[in-house]
Amino acid sequence: MPQTPRFQVTAVNVRPNEMSDEIRKAQLYLARFGYTAPREELQGLLDNDTSSALRKLQETFRLPITGELDEDTAAFMNQPR
């Protein structure tokens, strides 16, 4: 029986140091799967740590390495794991 995705993330066009609820969701995903250390407060800020974790995920799964929450990355995050 297929699993349903736990995370529903939508690609966003966010510049470094801007905030977004979608970035906050991505931060939860990245922490859940070990790409970043868990943080007490996730503000949805596209900071250096988040961009670095996104690049690490993208490299690991052979996605285009952008350090952004782009469409390919969001689609990957929405797949069941």
Buried (B, 14 or more C-beta within 10 A) or exposed (E): EEEEEEBEBBBBEBEEEEEBEBBBBBBBBBBEBEBBEEEEEBEBBBBEBBBBBBBBBBEEEEBEEEBBBBEBBBEBBBEEE
